[in-house]
Amino acid sequence: MGTDLHAPLGQNRPAARQKSRRFSPAVILASVAVLVVLGLSVYAMRGDEALKQVASNAPASPPEAAQALRPEQNPAQPSAGMPLSNPNSGANVQRTMTDDGSVVTKYTPRARGESGPVLLDTQRIGQDPRVAAQPNEALLEDSANGRLPIVGPDGRRPMDQYARPWSGARGTRIAIVVGGLGLSQTGTQYAIRELPQAVTLAFAASGNSLQRWMQEARRNGHEILVQVPFEPFDYPANDPGPGTLLTKASAKENLGRLHEAMGKITNYTGIMNYLGGRYLSDANALEPVLRDISRRGLLFLDDGTSAQSKTGPIAKAIELPHAFADLTLDGQLQSDAILKKLDELERIANRKGTAIGVASAFDESIHAIRKWSEEAGQRGIEIVGISALAGESAKP
């Protein structure tokens, strides 16, 4: 008998063998895919110079202008070969100090080199939150008082680098600055944790562990200032503390005290006064200090408590970005009173377009500011960093 007993019912052995030789569509497609991959591999290995350059992953040489920058200002090149550069890499930047201490900056064009196009790093305002706690090394200089802020080789200012970005919408804007950070560990930690990110924090120059608190504040999205003590009218009965700038001290001595305060922290956009009614009203004592702040690319915030302050006229004359606070929010240390002041600040902002309020890092102040801020956005109020308003005051 020729029948295969192990074959399925109604099927003989030769028929089963013939069926097993057929290939399914999936097998055919897989075979084609293997052939395509092999073909591409052979093509990529051919002696084409452009393909070799890409395969080697070696970036093209940066243009001469980009090489002239400091290493920290010349970002890593992308693997495709197009170098990155900054907006002023195609310019000669020349700074000259005049007899009155002003700095004149002159920009003239120069060739970018023969290496082809470059990608311009156009980000000028703000900092990536992932690295906000790290200073830009190009915006610091070493001194006997520590590392002090300076304008970068490409013209970038610390005020711009460390500013908190805002929407750019021309709606009603309010800046709230809470000072006295760094004096109390628990109070500083509470303020950083509880206050909205858009609130600007001012660190007292006489505080403790300032660099550590700065890093935490920056990671949480806050813009920061340094609060420097200035001589009040009733000094020395009312003593702001060590390092106070005094009207009877020489300009050199006061600048040394200012630099000592500046050197205790990094990543700030400007300076804010602590007290200082007498000092801020003395133009001869104040002008050298404001010139130094301006030269370093910072802003100055006047807390608005001195009616005789000369910061406005001097700041405008030297083109220093500056601002005045409209209200002190916690003159009365009760939550209800602070909330009423915040409502008044909002009315000022609705009338003027912008407003600035200052407060101290008391628990009552922090609680009231947080509560009010949660509702302000629903009324079309944008809370911005102080640099967003101080920068505008320097414009004609």
Order of alpha helices (4+ residues) and beta strands (2+ residues): alpha-alpha-alpha-alpha-beta-beta-beta-beta-beta-beta-alpha-beta-alpha-beta-alpha-beta-alpha-beta-alpha-alpha-beta-alpha-beta-beta-alpha-beta-alpha-beta-alpha
